[in-house]
């Protein structure tokens, strides 16, 4: 009897998913017919955002992360990370490169690194889901340059906002490590086998670029889709409608409520909307980049679609991270009394323009450093093989 009940429950759950999918497709196709210009404009903005923001700032980091896992570099230099990783985070040493790259590389790169570790057997399911609570962060290319320097006309403010995000992620990592110790979670540590130790440097780099390109293509596709969806929502007036409800119920000013509503969907355009009004409190931006929005969450889900990823736990920690960084920002920095000279002509379709001055030097430097380390790794392996 119980088996029959479970089977019926599974069938009902599958049917509900199909119904939701059918409704989504019906609405999406209808919007393409009713609002063709709006969808087209949003898609164009999304493509420009991918070309100007995501690919230049994320691709070097994704290649670096892929080479780490392909070459076995994390295992080669485990003696550097072993004690700090276990003491601070209660994690094996192979996770430290992934943590560092995720803090500086951008939102979905953490998921990309963690998936590689899990698939290689370097971490278990508990460690994977725990790392996903703090290995998520918008990189300095967006927070410091795009948000701080261009939108808010304050480079130093961008640095402070970025450091607050890093501080929150590290603090969450330490606290969750303490909780794991209290719960006596298994400290899983499997010594990785260097399966690709006979690969040449060129083979390692080619395989890493191929893996990073496939992942980045999925990320760009989702971002482009959400730009189109937001454009339709704006034309329908749904975002303004929800903002008006918040204004009536909670008395949140509409220029802030519009930004907050949009932040639950997509982060880039919500930052632009907030910058259109210089009175937007700085903690609002910390919430936006701390929570990430459904678009960024979907990118992470797409990376971990074949892993036992618990999104509910991830979502709760994103909300906590957003609220915590918001509170810290309110304590550390305050909006100036005078109006900031931000551009009042920013529009929803100018999302890609904020990135044209986003530096990719950091990504290039890190990639070069990794290349040197990889070369050292390959030569050292060759030396070991010759001496056997």
N, C-alpha and C positions, 0 to 999 in steps of 0.2 A: 504493500500500500504506500509506504513512504517513498519507494522508488518511483511509483507512478506519479505521486505528488511532485517530486523533484523534476521528473521529466516534463510534466505539464507546466511547471514554473519556468523551466528553461525555454520551452516552446513559446510561452507567453512573452518572455523577455526578448527572444529573437523577433517575434512578431512586432513588438513595440519598437524595436530598432528599425525594422523595415518600414513601419508606418511613419516614424520620424524622418527617415531618409526620403520617403516618397513626398512628404510634405515639404521638406527642404528643397528637393529638386523642382517640385511644382512652383514654389515661390520664386526660386532662382530663375527658372525659365520664363516665368511671367514678368519678372523684373527686367530680363533681357529684352522682352518684347515692348514693355511699357516705357522703360527708361533706357533706351539704347545709347543715347549720348552721354548720360550720366555714368553708365557702366563703362563705356569706352574711355571716358576721361579718367575714371578711377583706375582702370587697368593700366593706362599709359603712365599715370603717376606712380603706380606700384612698380612697373618695369624700370622707370627712371630711378626710383629709390633703390632697387636691387643693384642696378648698374653703378650708381654713385655712392651708395652706403654699404650695403651688405657684402658684395663681392670684394671690393678693395680692402675692407677692414677685417673680414672674416676668413677669407681664403688662405692667407699665410698661416694663420693660427690653426686652421683645420688640417693643413698639410703637415705642420709641425706635430700636431697631436697624432696624426696617422703614422708618421715616421717613428714616433716613440713606440707605438704598439707593434708596428711591423718589424722593426729592427731589434726589439727587446732591450732598448736603451734603459728603460726604467729598472729592469732587473740587473743590468750591468752596473749601475751606480746606486744600488740599493743601500750600500753602507752609509751613504750620505743622508738618506731620508729615514732609515729604519727607526732610530730612537725618537726623533721629533714626531713622526707620524703616529707611533703608538702612544707616546706620552700626551700629545695634544688632542689627537682625533680618534684614538683607538682604532687605527686603520693600518693595513700593511704598507710598506714603503713604496710599492708600485703606484699608489694612489696620489702621491704628492705632486708629480708632474701634471696629472689631470686636474688637481685642485688649482695649481698655479695658472695653468693655461685657461681654465674656466673663468678665473677672476679677471683676466686681462683680454680674453679672446672674444667675448660676446655671448649672447644668451644660449643658443642651442649647442655651442661647442662643448659645454660641460656634459650634456647628454651624449654627445658623440664620443667623447673620451670614455665615459663610464660604460657605455655599451661595448666598446672595444675591450675594456678590462673584464667585463662580465662574460662576454663571449669567449675570451681566451682562458677563462677559469681562474683569473687572478683574484677576483672578489666573488662573494656569494650574494644571494638575493637580498639579505638584510643589509649588507654593506652597500649594495647598489642603491636601494631605496633611501638609505640614510644619506649617502653622498648627494643624491638628487635634491635633498632639502637645502643644500648650501652651495653646490657647484653650479650656480646659475647667477649670472651677472651681466649687465650691459657693459661692454668694453669702454676703455678710455676714449676711443675714436669717436664714439657717439656722445658720451656724458660730458667729457671735457671740451671737445671742439665743437660738435654740432649744437648741443644743448647750452653749454656754458658760454662759449665764445661767440657763436653766431646768433642763437635765439635770444639769450639773455645779455649778450654783450659784456660778459664778465668771465674771463678765462679762469681766474682764481676760484670763482664760485663753482665752476665745473669741476675743478680739482677737489674741492671740499665735498661736493656731492658724490664724486667717485670714491673718495676715501671712506665716506660714511657707508656706502654700499659694501666695500671690502671689509670694513670693520664688522658690519652686521653678519656677513657670510662667515667670517672666521669665528665670531662669537657663537653663532648657531652650530658650527662644526664642533667646537669645544664642548658646548652644553650637550649636544647629542652624543658625543663620545662618552661623557660622564654618565648619561642616562643608560647607554649601552653597557657600561661597566656595572652599574647598579642592577640592571636586568640580567647580568651575567650572559650577555650575548656572546656567541662563539667568535673568538678572534681568528677568523679564517685567514690563512696565509698559505697559499700554494706556490711553491717555487716554480716560476714559469720556465718552460723549455724554449730555448731559442731555436725555433723551427726554421727560421730564415737566416741562420747564421752563415750559410754559404752564399747568400745573395750579395751581389755587388751593390755599390752605392747607387748606381743608376737604376737598378732594378727596384731597390727599396723606395727611391724617390718617385719612380713611375707608378708603382703600386699605391703609394700614399696619395699622389695627385689624383689618381683614378677614384679612390675611395672618397676623398674630400669633395671632388667634383660632383659625384652622385648625391652626396648628402646636401651640398649647397644648392643643387638644382631643386630638390624637394623643398628646402627652406624658401627659396625665391618664389616658387609656385604658390605656396601658401600666403606669403606676404602680398603678392599681386592679387590673389583672390580676395583677400580681406580689404584691400584698398577699393576694389570694385563694390564690395558689399557695403562699406561705410558710405561710399558716394550715393548709393541708392537709399540708405537709411536717412541720410541728410535730406534728400529730395522728398522723401515721405514725411519728414518732420518728426520722426520717432525720437531722435535724440533730444530735440527741443521739448517734446512732450514730456519725456521722463524728467528732464531738467526742471520743467515747470512744476511737476509733482514734488520734486525734492525741495523746490523753493517754497511751496505751500506747506508741506508737512514738517520740514526740518529747518526752514528759513535759511537755506544755503543760497548765497548769491548766484544768479544764473550763469555768470561768466566762469564761476568755479564749478558749478554742478555740470555744465556742459563738458568741461574738461574731465571731470571725474567719470561721467557716464561713458565718454569716449575711451577713457583709459582702461575700462574693463574689456574693450574690444581690441584696440590697437594702440600701441604706445607712441609711435612717431607722430601721428597726426594729433594726438591729445597734447603732446608737448608744444606743437605749433599753435594749437588753439589757446593753450594757457599763455603762451608768449604774446598773443595778440593783445592781451590786457596786462599791463605792467603791474597791476595790483594783485595779480595771482600770487598767493603765498608760496615761498620756496618749498615748504614741506609738501606741497602738492606734487612737485616734480619728484621728490623722493618716493612718494607713494606710487607714482606712475612707473618709474623705473624699478622700484622694488617689487611691485606686483607683476608687471610685465604685460598683462592683457591676454585675452584668449588667443590672439594670433601667435604670440610667442609660445604660449602653452601648447598650442597645436603643433608648432614646430618641434617641440620636445617630444610630444606623444608620437609624432611621425618617426623620430629617431629611435624611440624605444618600443615600437609597435610589436616587435617579436621578443620582448623581454617581459618578465613579471613585474611590471612597473605599477605602483599604487598611486594613481593620480590624486585620490582623495587626500592622502597624506601630503603630497606635494602641494596641493592647492591650499591646505591649511597653513603650511609653512610659508607660502608666498604671501598670504594675507598677513601673517605675523611679521614677516620681514618688511612688508610695506608699511605697516603701522609703526614698527619699531624705528625704521629709518626716518619716517615722518616725524616722530617725536624727537629723535636726536637732532634732526635738522632744525626743528623749532627751538631747541635749546642752544644750538651752536651758532646759527646765523639768523638774522632777521631782515625782512625786506626794508630797503631804504625808504625814507619818507618821500624823497623826490622820485619822479617818474624816470624809469630807466629808458634809454634811447633805443628801444626795440622797434622793429619794423611793424607798423600798424597795417601794412598792406599784405601781410602774410595770409595766404588763402589755403583752403584745404587741399588744393591741387598742386601746392608748391612744396610738398613734403620732401621731394628728392633734392630740392635746391639747398637745403640746410647742410648737405653733406659734402659739397664741392670743395670745402676747405678742410675736411676731416683728414687729419694726417694718417698715413699708413706707415710712417717711419718705424713706429714701435713694432708693428707686425713684421716688417722687413728685417729689422735688427734681430728680433727673436728667431726668425726663420734662419738667418745666417748663423746665429749661435748654435742652433740645433744642427745645421749642416756640418759645422766643424766637429761637433760632438759625434755625429753619426759617422763621419769619416774616421775619426779616432776609434770608434766602436768597431767598424768594419776591419780596419787594419789590425786592431788588437786581436780580433777573432781569427784573422788570417794567420797572425803570428802564433796563436795558440794551436791552430790546426797543423802548422808546419812543424811544431815542436813535439807533436804527438807521435 
